[in-house]
Amino acid sequence: MEGGSMVSQRLIDLVERSGEELTNRLVKDLLAREETRHLRELRHNRLYAQVYDVYNMLNSWLNSAMTKGKIVEHYVEMGREKYNEGIPLSEVIMTLMLIKRHLWLFAIEKKVFEPERNVENVLELNNRVVFFFDRIIWCVSVGYEGEQKEDTYRA
């Protein structure tokens, strides 16, 4: 039976190998959705880079190459940026949820793992990925709300 780290590595390899395809699919979806309509105001290459960055950060975290503190700092700053870009917080959160959803759909499509053979390992990986996305959603919200508060004080 394949170990948990092996299953994680297969997901990491998929993102490294097919990150462009995954990101392009997601950006196309984000630009077509009503729930993320304000993203249409961003330049395409900026949106692409931001989405691609989330996948790279996830890989770094799964590889233990990125500390929790660096992730927190990065995504609090992202929240500030999103506020200053005029993207509603609900759309920022929907974007992060869709990034996670597309990752799993892509992994299933590419047959990265066989859940029936590796249920425990896949669940462990799922928990790690969910934890990462829950944490970054919270961090982005903190940064967004902090910048919003600062903006109120400046006014």
Secondary structure by P-SEA (a helix, b strand, c coil): cccaaaaaaaaaaaaaacaaaaaaaaaaaaaacccccccccccaaaaaaaaaaaaaaaaaaaaccccaaaaaaaaaaaaaaaaaacccaaaaaaaaaaaaaaaaaaaaaaccccccccaaaaaaaaaaaaaaaaaaaaaaaaaaaaaaaaaaaac
